Amino acid sequence: MEFAVVQSPWSQVSADWVVVPFSDPVVWSDPLKSLDTALGGILARLDAAGELPTKLGALLALRGLTGASPRVLLVGLGTVATTTVATIDRALMSALRAITDKPNLRVAVVVPAQDLGAISVGDFVAATLQAGHLAGVGQDLYKTERGRHPLAALTVVTSNAVTPEIQSAATRGDILGDAINLTRDLVNRPPAEMTPVAFAARATQLAKTHGIDCEVWDQPRLVQERMRSMLAVAQGSPQPPRMVRLNYRGGGTDQPTIALVGKGVTFDSGGLSLKPTDSMLTMKCDMAGAATVLGAMVAIARLKLPVNVVALMGLVENMIGGNAFKLGDILTARNGVTIEVLNTDAEGRLVLADVLSYAVDLGVDRIVDLATLTGACVVALGEDVAGAMANDQPWCDQVLTAAKATGENLWQLPMFDFYDDLIKGDIGDIKNTGGRWGGAISAAKFLQRFVGGKPWVHLDIAGPAFASSTKPHREAGATGAYVRTLVELMQRTVVK
């Protein structure tokens, strides 16, 4: 998608569609008055009739117009007092998704010439570029006739000067939108295609393209590195496991090294604790944590952020078979902790156990892991909110702040010491499931045993990573949630 940010009168914009946002109350700025004049006063008449869309996400299409642009789409931003990054995203996504059902469109979006409260012009421009990428890509990757089409060109039109800060915001939005679509693409691919080996190959190619150091561990190397918990999950599948390590050194020696760790179960049948059909249908998304980390790393490298980041992605397939790991098995993780297997469908934590231990061995300063880990978190928080659990409140606060700044939803869950009793083992040190109650937290408590006391935040993204239904502002399937949060977190993490 070609993009540009230009200073131009709204009435002179040439495009297949011009998108014009309206807030409540409507402010009749000079650029809006000029556009209304060019449109023969139709906007003023709509306003007098109370028909201008100002409610968040409301749309009104005007077609068959004379002038440079034959079609204008009006979109509501809601009230200025309630405007946030999240509401701007929702409005722009609703607008651009409504018109990306046709290919090769040139679209212009005008920047409101009024105060939007806490939202700057840069925020609006970045959100527009992100929406331009996301709106034109659906989950219909294998349909003969696709329902979504990438935009040919997107122009952001402002009535003020295009400053370097605004141009930088546009570049940032363009890169983030592309990175989120990368994550969505990885998750939406079928499991027969997106195997551990295929994921590792894609990561290798992307690393080469963007100048990131990359190392891939094959099965013999995993054995050598004592990744026995992770290997146990993989042993029931003919697809060999992989671990991908990406190194990005954008900061100085005085900067901390942050580890981003992603769960990459490319398909989860549940193993011998076999899932029912309905629960297995979307299990290609069980590698969304790894996909989110990869998307974020590509964006971090393209933005040339001044940080040091190591990304670790544990990639396996959890299947049934004569060699599958069994209930009652005792596994010894990389750090020597012994694990009783009580449920082979609690496999993601077994993968992360070894990968987190390796992050500690690397000497990283802080850790964030992302995983579609538990249905319990979806029960607790719903499909649109991820759970955050941590052993260090200041580090968790930084993650929560980054999420809020990007309009992504996180909610911190408690990590009281008594939850440790839920996973206390009878034969080994710990059990891989703590039972029905507090399942998201007991899973986090399991992971905590493998972070070596490092400041660590666990994000259970099981709900937001994969949408069960299409909405005006969102496609069903992979969402690419929390790529923005990770990038924002790295942007803010510049001093130790």
N, C-alpha and C positions, 0 to 999 in steps of 0.2 A: 504494500500500500504506500503510494507516494503521499507525503504530507507537507504542509506549509502553514506558517502563521503569518498573516498579512494584516496591515493596517489599511482599511478600505471602508468607504461608506456602505452600509448594509444594502442600500437600494441598487448598488452597482455590482453586486456579487453574481458571478455566472457559475451555475452548477445545476445538476439534475434535480437536486433537492437543497433547499436552504432550511436549516433547523433554527428556530427562534424560540428561546426560553422565556418564560414569564413567571415572575414571582408574585406573591400575594402580600401587600397590594401592588397593583401594576403601577410602575413608574414610567411616565411618558417622557423618556429621555429624547434628546435631539436625534440620535440615530434611529430610534424607534419611530419618531414622528416622520422622519424622512422616508423610512421604509413604508409606512402607512400611506403616505402621499403617493409613492410609486405604485402601490397596490390599489389605488383608487379609494382609499379610506375604509377598506374592508375591516381592518383591525379595530378602528375606532367604533365602527358599527357593531362589531362583535362584543366590544367592551361595554357599549351602551346597553346591549341586550343581555349582558351577564354571561356571554358565551365564550369568553376567552379562557382557555384552560390554564388554571393556576394551581390546581390541586396536584400534589406530587405524582408525577408519572402520567397525568392526563394528556391526551393527544388530540389534535385537530388538524387534519390534512386539508390544504387548499390546493386544488389542481386546476389546470387549464388557465393559468395566469399569463398575462402578457409581460414582456420585459426579459431581462437577462436569465431569470430562473422561472421555469414554468410551474414549479411545485414548491410550496412552502409548508413545512411541518411545524406546528406550534406545540410546545411541550411545557407542562407545568413543573415548577421547582418547589412548590409549597411555600410556606411563609418564610420570610427572611429569618425570623427568630429561631426557626427549627432547622435551618439549612446547615448541613454537615457534609463532609466528604462522602459519607455513605448515601445521603439523599441525592447529591449531585450525580453520583455513579448510577443510582437507580433511575433517575430521570433520563440521563443521556443514554443508558443502555436500552430503556424502553423506546426512546425515540429512534435510535439507530437500528435496533432489531426490527422495528416496524417497516423499515424501508430496505433492508438487506436481503429481501426475497428475490431481488432481481440482480443480475450480474453487471459488472463494469460500470457502476454508478460513480459519479463525481458528486461529492456531498460537501456542503459548507455548513459550519456551525458558528453562529455568532456568539460572542462573549457578552453577557448582559452588561449594559452600560449603567449599572446601578450597584449600590453597595449590597454585597451578599453576606454581610456579617463577618463571621470568622473565615470565610472562604475567599482566598485571594484570586487574582486573575491567573497567577501561575497554577494554583490548585485546579481551577476550572479548565485551563488548557491541558494540563496533564491528564485529568479525568477524561477529557474529550478524546485524546489520542488513545488512551487505554480502551475506551468504549468502541472506538473505531476498529480496533483489532478484534476485540472479543465479539462484537455484535455480528460480524460477518462470518463467523466460524461456528458450526454446529457439531452435533455428534453423528451426523449422517455421512460418515466417512466413506461408506461403501454403497451408498445409494446411486443409482444411475442418474437420477435427477435430484440434485441437492436442494434443500429448502433454504439454505443460507449461502450467501456469496460474499467473498471479501470485497471491500470497496476498492475501486480503481484509484481513487484519490480522495483525500480528506483535507479540507482547508479550514483553518480556524481563523475567524475574522474578528478583529478588534478595532474599536474606534480610537484607541490610544496607540502610542508608539510601541513597537515590538522591541522590548529591552532585552539585553542578554539573559536576564533572569527568566523572562518569559520563554525565550528560545530554548534555554536549558530545561525548563519545565516540560516543554513539548518533546524534547529528545528523551527525557526521563519517562514520560508517559508512553512514548513509542516503544522504548525498550521494555518497559514493564508489561505492556500489552502483549508484545511478542513472546516474552518469557512465560506469561500466564497461559498463552495458547500452546506453548511447548509442553507445559505440564498437563494441560487438558488433552492434548494429542496423545501423550504417553499413556495416560490413564484410560482414554477411550478406545485404544487399540485392543483387539481381542487377545485373550491370553495365549492362543496358539502362535500369535505373531510376536507379542511382547513378552518373551521368555527372559529369564535372567541373563542369558548370553546376549540376546538381542538388545536388552536395556543397556548392558555394559558396552556393547558396540556403539550404540547411539551416544552414550556418555563420552566415549573415547573420541568419536568424531567431533562432537561439540567442543570438547576440551581443546582439540587441535585447532579448530576454527577460531576459538576465542583466546588462545594463549594461556590455557590453564594446564598446570602439570597434572597428569593422570596416571594412575596405577590400577590395574585390575588383577585381583587375586582369583586364580582358578582353584579347582577342588584340591589338588595336591598342596598348593600354598595355604589354603584354609586349614588343611590337616596339619601342616607344619606349624602354623600359627596357633594351634590349639583352639580353634573355633568350633568346639565340639557341640555346643548347644545349638548353634546355627546349622551345623551339618546334620544333626539329628532330624531337624524339620525337613531338610532337603532329601533325605535318603529314600523316601517312598516314591520319588519322581524320577523318570528318566532324564529330566532336564537338569543339567548340572548347575550347582550354585555359583554365584560370583559375589565378590565384594569390590566396590568401586571406591577409590580414594582420589579426591580432587584437592589440589593445593593451590590457593590463590594468595600471593604475598604482595598486597598493595600497600601495607603499612610498614612503618619502621620497626627497628628492633625493640623500641620502647612500647610498641603497641601489643595488646593482648592477642592471643590466637583463639578464635572462637570455633568450636566444632558444631557443625550442623549434621545431625544424624537422621537418616530416613529409613523407615521400614519399607522393604521392597518385596512383599510376597506377591509375586506376579499372578498367581491364582491360588485361592484358598478353598479347597474342598472341605476343610475341617479335619482331614486325615481320617484316622479310624473313628474319631468322634465326628462322624460324617454329618454335614449340614443337610437339612431338607432342601428341596429344589428351590423354593422361594427365597431362602436365605443365601443360596449359592449363585443366584442369577447375576448379581452385581459384583461378584468377588474378583473380577478383573481389576477392580478399584483398590484392592488391598495393597497395592504398591504406590498409593498416592503420596505417602510420606516421602519415599525416595524420589518420586517425580517432582514434588514440590521443592525439595532440596536442590535437585538438578536445575530446575527452572530458575530458582533464586541465584544459584552460582553463576549461571550464564549472564543474568542481569547484573550481578555484582561486578563481573569481569568487564562487561560492555560499558558499564558506568564508571569504571576505573576508580572504585571506591578505595579510600586510603585505609584499608583494614586487612588483617590477616585471617583467612578463613580456611579451615579444612572441612571438606564434606565427605561423609562416610555413608555409603548405601549398601545395606545387606540385602542380597537378592536371592530368593529361593522360590520354589513352588511346593506347596503343601498338598500332597496327594496320598491316596491309599495304594496299597500294594504289599506284596509279601515281605518287602524290606522296610516298610513304613515303621516309624518309631511308635512305641506302644504305651498304653496306660500302665503305670507302674514302673516304667523305665526310670533309672537314675542317671541324670546327665551331669557332667562336670564342665562348668563354663570356663572360659579363658582365665578368669581371675581365681579359679579354684573353688568357687561356691558350687555346692551340689544341689541339684534340682530334682524333686519328685514330679513326674509327669502324671497329672490327674485328668488332663483333658488335652487331647492333641489339637483341639480347635483354639486353644490359648497359645498359639504358636508364635505370634508376632513378638511377644516379649522374650521368647527364647532366642530369636534372631537378634533382637536389639541388645540382649545381655552381652553377647560377645563383641558386638560392634561398639557399644558404649565402653566396655572394658579396654578395647583397643584405643579409643579416644583418650582415655585416662593414661594409658601407657605412652601415648605420644606427647604427653605433658601439656595438653591444651589448658587454657585458663578458665574457660566457661563452655557450657554445652547447652544446646537446644536440640531436643529430638522431636520428630513429628511422626505420628503413626495413626492409621485407621485401626485403633487398638481394640476398642470394646463397644459392643452394642449398648452396654450399660450407660455409657456417656451420652448416647443418643436418647436413651430413655430419660436421663436426667435433664438434658439441656435442649433437646430437639435437634432438628436437622441443620439449623442455621448458626449454631454456637458451638465452638470448640471448648473443651475443658483444658485449663492450665493447672498443672501441679508442679511443685518445686520444693527444693531443699534450701533455697536462699531467697529471701524476700526482696532484697534490693535488685537482684538480677531478674526475678519474676516481674517486679514493677516496671523494669525497662522493657520487657517483652510486652506487657499489657499496654504500656504507653505507646509503643510502636504500633500495636494493633489498632488502638483507638485513633491514632493519627491517620491511618490508612482506611478507616471505616470498616475494618473487619472485626468480627465479634469473638471475644474471648471472655471466659468467666473462670475465675480461680476457684478450685475446689480444695478442701482442707486436707492436710497431710498429718493428722494427729498421730502420735506414737502408737496408740492402741490399735491402729489399723495394721501394724506389723504382725499382730497376733493372728490375723486372718490367713497369712501365708506361711506361718511357722510350720516347718516340716516335721514329720514323724520319723522318717527314715533318712532323708537328706536334710540339708540346711533349710531349704524353703520349698514350697509347693508352687506349681505354675498357675494355680488359680486359687482365689480366696473365697469362692462360693458366690452365691447370688447377690448378697447385699453389699453395697459399696463397691461394685465390681470395677468401676473405672479407677477408684482410688487404690484398691488392693493391687491392681495391675501396675499403677505408678509406684507403689511401695516395692513391688518386685523389681522394677527397673532401678530404683534407688540403690539397691544392693550392688550395682555395677558401675556407679559413677565415682566411686572413690572419694567422696566428700567434696568433689568439685562443684562450684555453683552450677546448678542444672535446672532446666525447665523442660517439662514434658508436655507436649500438646497432643491431646487426643482429638484428632480431626475426623473421626468416623462419620459424623453427621454432615458437616459442611463440605467435605471433599467431593461428594458425589450426590447430585440433586436427583430426587426421585421423580420430579415432575417439572414440566416447562412452565415458566411464568413470563409475563410480558418483559421483564427485565433480566431474565435468566433462562438459559438453555438447560434442559435436563441432561444428566450425565456429569462428566467431570467439570469442576468449577475452577480449578486452579487457585483455590482459597489458600491464603497465607504466604504466597510468594511475595506479595507486597509487604506483609508484616516482616518477613525475614530481611528483605532489602532495606526497609526503613530501620530495622534494628541495627543492621550493619552500618547504615549511614550515621546513626547516633553513637555507635560504639567506636570512638576515635581516641579515647584516652583510657589508660589502665586504672 
